[in-house]
């Protein structure tokens, strides 16, 4: 089968097309003919950092985590999928799990779910990593109907899914963005846009919550922005973040009694721990999509499997609106 391989990691790493063996199934796996995959920031980090990032595969590496495609074969002990099923998942591209920049993947069936009938393969491939991340963060923060939720970075990969899910769960949703296009997208997805370049935290907290703060802050920007999240949260509020590799003064969080939820959705894949949770979340997301309450936003540029390097460059350009997707 065709695959795009990284033979040497680093800033100058390149993808090279190679013919490699079609994977054979192990217990609990499904063989999927990949129709599309998407590029996530962690994919670009692995390409550049290699083994300096502990979760990277050994070189030569087959990267790519998200996929959508059609089941061609199921292991004897798999009963919840059959040949011909259209599925999606986040199941490879790190540690010892071969990735999705190839014609096929042998995926752990626990990490897979049937895709929604009302979206394309390309749209489905955009969802798994960011969808699971958004869903997990909101659920761990205890989201419930009637709450006020602030999503930082609502036009980004995780953010644009998080604000739609928060709205689906009955919250009143607000989201920060930094430009007209970002703010327009946020508004089109049903959230109240906040321009973080022109409005300081104290002002928008006063404007939208009468100074009380937001019940949940989903921070998909993280790092230094966590201080803004602490300042925007209500007393005893909940913070969910995807980026917490930072030294930070937690004093504001202490005096407000905040709870901090760090979301690192790759844990089940890395440690083979509770992988069925991911399949369950994706099944829930499928239902939400089929109800018409969630739609992934795709970048407007087109990429084929042979364009994997260009797709990575596109994501790293900072010019994207929505997910970068590679079609097989």
C-alpha positions as CSV (number, residue, x, y, z in Angstrom):
1,X,0.0,0.0,0.0
2,X,1.0,3.6,-0.4
3,X,2.2,5.5,2.6
4,X,3.9,8.8,3.4
5,X,6.9,8.2,5.6
6,X,9.2,10.4,7.6
7,X,12.6,8.8,7.5
8,X,14.4,11.5,9.6
9,X,12.7,13.8,12.1
10,X,13.6,17.5,12.4
11,X,12.8,21.0,11.2
12,X,13.7,19.9,7.7
13,X,11.9,16.6,7.8
14,X,10.1,15.6,4.6
15,X,7.4,13.1,3.7
16,X,8.4,10.5,1.2
17,X,6.0,8.2,-0.6
18,X,6.8,4.5,-0.1
19,X,5.2,1.1,-0.7
20,X,4.8,-0.7,2.6
21,X,3.0,-3.9,3.6
22,X,-0.7,-3.7,4.1
23,X,-1.4,-4.2,7.8
24,X,-2.7,-7.6,9.0
25,X,-5.3,-7.7,11.8
26,X,-4.6,-8.5,15.4
27,X,-7.2,-9.3,18.1
28,X,-9.7,-6.5,18.6
29,X,-8.8,-4.6,15.4
30,X,-10.6,-3.5,12.2
31,X,-9.0,-2.9,8.8
32,X,-10.1,0.4,7.4
33,X,-9.6,1.7,3.9
34,X,-8.8,5.3,4.6
35,X,-10.7,7.9,2.7
36,X,-9.4,11.0,4.5
37,X,-7.2,12.0,7.5
38,X,-6.7,15.4,9.2
39,X,-3.7,17.2,10.5
40,X,-3.4,18.2,14.1
41,X,-0.8,20.4,15.8
42,X,0.6,17.3,17.6
43,X,1.4,15.8,14.2
44,X,3.5,18.8,13.3
45,X,5.3,18.6,16.6
46,X,6.1,15.0,16.1
47,X,7.5,15.7,12.6
48,X,9.8,18.4,13.9
49,X,10.8,17.1,17.3
50,X,10.9,13.3,16.8
51,X,12.1,11.4,19.9
52,X,12.5,14.7,21.8
53,X,8.8,14.3,22.1
54,X,8.3,11.1,24.2
55,X,5.1,10.1,22.3
56,X,6.8,10.1,18.8
57,X,7.1,6.8,16.8
58,X,10.6,5.5,16.0
59,X,11.9,6.7,12.6
60,X,11.0,5.8,10.0
61,X,7.6,7.0,11.1
62,X,4.1,6.7,9.7
63,X,2.3,9.8,11.1
64,X,-1.3,10.9,11.2
65,X,-3.9,10.2,14.0
66,X,-7.4,11.0,12.7
67,X,-9.1,9.1,9.9
68,X,-12.4,8.3,8.2
69,X,-13.0,5.4,5.9
70,X,-14.7,2.1,5.2
71,X,-14.2,-1.2,7.1
72,X,-12.8,-3.9,4.8
73,X,-12.1,-6.6,7.4
74,X,-12.8,-7.3,11.1
75,X,-10.9,-9.5,13.6
76,X,-12.8,-12.6,14.7
77,X,-13.4,-11.2,18.2
78,X,-14.9,-7.9,16.9
79,X,-18.7,-7.9,16.9
80,X,-19.7,-4.2,16.8
81,X,-18.4,-3.5,13.3
82,X,-18.9,-5.2,9.9
83,X,-17.4,-5.0,6.5
84,X,-18.8,-1.9,4.7
85,X,-19.3,0.2,7.8
86,X,-18.3,3.8,7.4
87,X,-16.2,4.7,10.5
88,X,-14.0,7.3,12.0
89,X,-11.5,7.5,14.8
90,X,-8.1,8.7,16.2
91,X,-6.1,5.5,16.4
92,X,-2.5,5.9,15.2
93,X,0.6,8.0,14.5
94,X,2.2,7.9,17.9
95,X,4.3,5.5,19.9
96,X,4.0,2.0,18.4
97,X,0.7,2.7,16.6
98,X,1.2,3.2,12.8
99,X,-0.5,6.3,11.5
100,X,-3.1,7.3,8.9
101,X,-1.1,8.8,6.1
102,X,-1.5,5.6,4.1
103,X,-4.1,3.6,2.2
104,X,-5.1,1.4,5.2
105,X,-5.0,1.3,9.0
106,X,-5.5,-1.6,11.3
107,X,-7.2,0.2,14.2
108,X,-8.1,-0.9,17.7
109,X,-11.9,-1.1,17.4
110,X,-12.3,0.5,20.8
111,X,-11.0,3.7,19.3
112,X,-13.4,3.7,16.4
113,X,-17.1,4.6,15.9
114,X,-19.5,4.7,13.0
115,X,-19.5,8.1,11.3
116,X,-22.5,10.3,11.0
117,X,-24.6,9.7,7.9
118,X,-25.1,13.4,7.2
119,X,-21.5,14.4,6.8
120,X,-18.7,13.5,4.3
121,X,-15.7,11.4,4.9
122,X,-13.6,14.6,4.7
123,X,-15.7,16.2,7.4
124,X,-15.6,13.1,9.6
125,X,-11.8,12.9,9.4
126,X,-11.6,16.4,10.8
127,X,-13.4,15.5,14.1
128,X,-11.9,12.7,16.2
129,X,-8.9,14.3,18.1
130,X,-10.5,17.7,18.5
131,X,-14.0,16.3,19.1
132,X,-12.9,14.0,21.9
133,X,-10.8,16.7,23.4
134,X,-13.6,19.2,23.4
135,X,-16.2,16.7,24.7
136,X,-13.9,15.4,27.5
137,X,-13.1,18.9,28.7
138,X,-16.7,20.0,29.0
139,X,-17.8,16.8,30.6
140,X,-15.0,16.8,33.2
141,X,-15.9,20.4,34.0
142,X,-19.5,19.2,34.7
143,X,-21.3,21.2,32.0
144,X,-25.0,21.6,32.5
145,X,-27.9,23.5,31.0
146,X,-28.1,27.2,31.9
147,X,-24.4,27.8,32.7
148,X,-22.4,30.5,31.1
149,X,-19.4,29.1,29.3
150,X,-16.4,30.9,27.8
151,X,-14.4,29.2,25.1
152,X,-10.9,30.7,24.4
153,X,-9.9,30.3,20.8
154,X,-13.4,29.5,19.4
155,X,-12.4,29.5,15.8
156,X,-9.6,26.9,16.3
157,X,-9.8,23.1,15.9
158,X,-10.8,22.3,19.5
159,X,-12.5,25.6,20.1
160,X,-15.0,25.5,17.3
161,X,-16.1,22.1,18.4
162,X,-16.2,23.0,22.1
163,X,-18.5,26.0,21.6
164,X,-20.9,23.9,19.5
165,X,-21.0,21.1,22.1
166,X,-21.4,23.6,24.9
167,X,-24.4,25.1,23.1
168,X,-25.8,21.6,22.6
169,X,-25.5,20.8,26.3
170,X,-27.7,23.9,27.0
171,X,-25.1,26.5,28.0
172,X,-25.0,30.2,27.1
173,X,-21.8,30.3,25.1
174,X,-19.2,33.1,24.6
175,X,-15.9,32.8,22.8
176,X,-12.8,34.9,22.1
177,X,-11.3,35.5,18.7
178,X,-8.7,37.8,17.3
179,X,-10.0,39.0,13.9
180,X,-13.1,39.7,11.9
181,X,-13.1,36.3,10.2
182,X,-12.6,34.5,13.5
183,X,-15.4,36.5,15.2
184,X,-17.8,36.0,12.3
185,X,-17.2,32.2,12.5
186,X,-17.8,32.2,16.2
187,X,-21.0,34.0,15.8
188,X,-22.2,31.8,13.0
189,X,-21.7,28.8,15.3
190,X,-24.0,30.2,17.9
191,X,-21.7,31.8,20.4
192,X,-21.3,35.5,21.4
193,X,-18.0,36.7,20.0
194,X,-15.5,38.6,22.1
195,X,-12.5,40.3,20.5
196,X,-9.6,39.7,22.9
197,X,-7.5,42.3,21.1
198,X,-9.9,45.1,22.0
199,X,-11.7,43.9,25.1
200,X,-9.8,43.1,28.4
201,X,-11.0,40.3,30.6
202,X,-12.4,42.5,33.3
203,X,-14.6,44.4,30.8
204,X,-16.1,41.3,29.1
205,X,-16.7,39.6,32.4
206,X,-18.6,42.7,33.6
207,X,-20.5,43.0,30.3
208,X,-21.6,39.4,30.0
209,X,-21.8,38.1,33.6
210,X,-22.3,41.3,35.6
211,X,-18.9,40.7,37.1
212,X,-19.7,37.3,38.4
213,X,-17.5,35.4,36.0
214,X,-18.2,32.3,33.8
215,X,-19.2,29.0,35.2
216,X,-16.8,27.1,32.8
217,X,-13.9,28.4,30.9
218,X,-12.6,26.1,28.1
219,X,-9.1,27.3,27.3
220,X,-7.8,25.8,24.0
221,X,-5.1,28.5,23.9
222,X,-3.6,27.6,27.3
223,X,-0.1,28.4,28.6
224,X,0.1,32.1,29.6
225,X,-3.6,32.5,28.6
226,X,-4.6,30.4,31.6
227,X,-4.2,33.6,33.8
228,X,-6.9,35.2,31.7
229,X,-9.1,32.1,32.2
230,X,-8.6,32.3,36.0
231,X,-9.6,36.0,35.9
232,X,-12.6,35.2,33.8
233,X,-14.0,32.4,35.9
234,X,-16.6,32.6,38.6
235,X,-16.0,31.7,42.2
236,X,-15.6,27.9,42.5
237,X,-15.6,27.8,38.7
238,X,-14.2,25.2,36.3
239,X,-11.3,25.6,34.0
240,X,-10.6,23.0,31.2
241,X,-7.4,23.4,29.2
242,X,-5.5,21.6,26.5
243,X,-2.2,23.4,27.0
244,X,-0.8,23.4,30.5
245,X,3.0,22.8,30.0
246,X,3.8,26.1,31.7
247,X,5.1,27.5,35.0
248,X,2.3,29.7,36.4
249,X,1.2,31.5,39.5
250,X,-1.9,29.6,40.8
251,X,-2.7,32.3,43.4
252,X,-5.7,33.6,41.4
253,X,-7.1,30.1,41.1
254,X,-6.6,29.5,44.8
255,X,-8.5,32.5,46.0
256,X,-11.4,31.8,43.7
257,X,-11.5,28.1,44.5
258,X,-11.2,27.1,40.9
259,X,-10.9,23.5,39.6
260,X,-8.4,22.9,36.8
261,X,-9.0,20.0,34.3
262,X,-6.0,19.2,32.1
263,X,-7.2,17.4,28.9
264,X,-4.6,15.2,27.2
265,X,-6.8,12.9,25.0
266,X,-3.9,10.8,23.8
267,X,-3.6,9.0,27.2
268,X,-5.8,6.0,26.2
269,X,-3.8,5.5,23.0
270,X,-0.4,5.9,24.7
271,X,-1.1,3.7,27.7
272,X,-3.8,1.3,26.3
273,X,-6.0,2.5,29.1
274,X,-9.8,2.8,28.8
275,X,-9.7,3.1,25.1
276,X,-13.4,2.2,24.9
277,X,-14.0,5.7,26.3
278,X,-13.0,7.2,23.0
279,X,-15.2,5.0,21.0
280,X,-18.1,5.9,23.3
281,X,-17.4,9.7,22.9
282,X,-17.2,9.4,19.2
283,X,-20.5,7.5,19.1
284,X,-22.1,10.3,21.1
285,X,-20.6,12.9,18.8
286,X,-22.1,11.0,15.8
287,X,-25.6,11.3,17.3
288,X,-25.1,15.0,18.0
289,X,-24.0,15.5,14.4
290,X,-27.0,13.6,13.1
291,X,-29.2,15.8,15.2
292,X,-27.8,18.8,13.3
293,X,-26.1,20.3,16.3
294,X,-22.5,20.0,15.3
295,X,-20.6,20.6,12.1
296,X,-16.8,20.6,11.6
297,X,-15.3,23.6,9.8
298,X,-12.8,22.7,7.1
299,X,-9.9,24.8,5.7
300,X,-10.6,25.8,2.1
301,X,-7.4,24.3,0.7
302,X,-7.4,20.8,-0.8
303,X,-4.7,18.2,-0.2
304,X,-4.0,14.7,-1.4
305,X,-2.0,12.0,0.4
306,X,1.1,13.0,-1.7
307,X,0.6,16.6,-0.4
308,X,1.1,15.6,3.3
309,X,4.1,18.0,3.6
310,X,2.1,20.9,2.1
311,X,-0.8,20.1,4.5
312,X,1.5,20.3,7.5
313,X,2.9,23.6,6.2
314,X,-0.6,24.9,5.8
315,X,-1.5,24.2,9.4
316,X,1.7,25.7,10.6
317,X,1.2,28.9,8.5
318,X,-1.4,30.2,11.0
319,X,-3.6,31.1,8.1
320,X,-6.2,28.3,8.4
321,X,-9.8,28.6,9.3
322,X,-11.0,25.1,10.3
323,X,-9.3,21.8,10.1
324,X,-6.7,20.8,7.4
325,X,-7.8,17.6,5.8
326,X,-5.9,15.2,3.5
327,X,-7.9,13.1,1.1
328,X,-6.7,9.7,-0.2
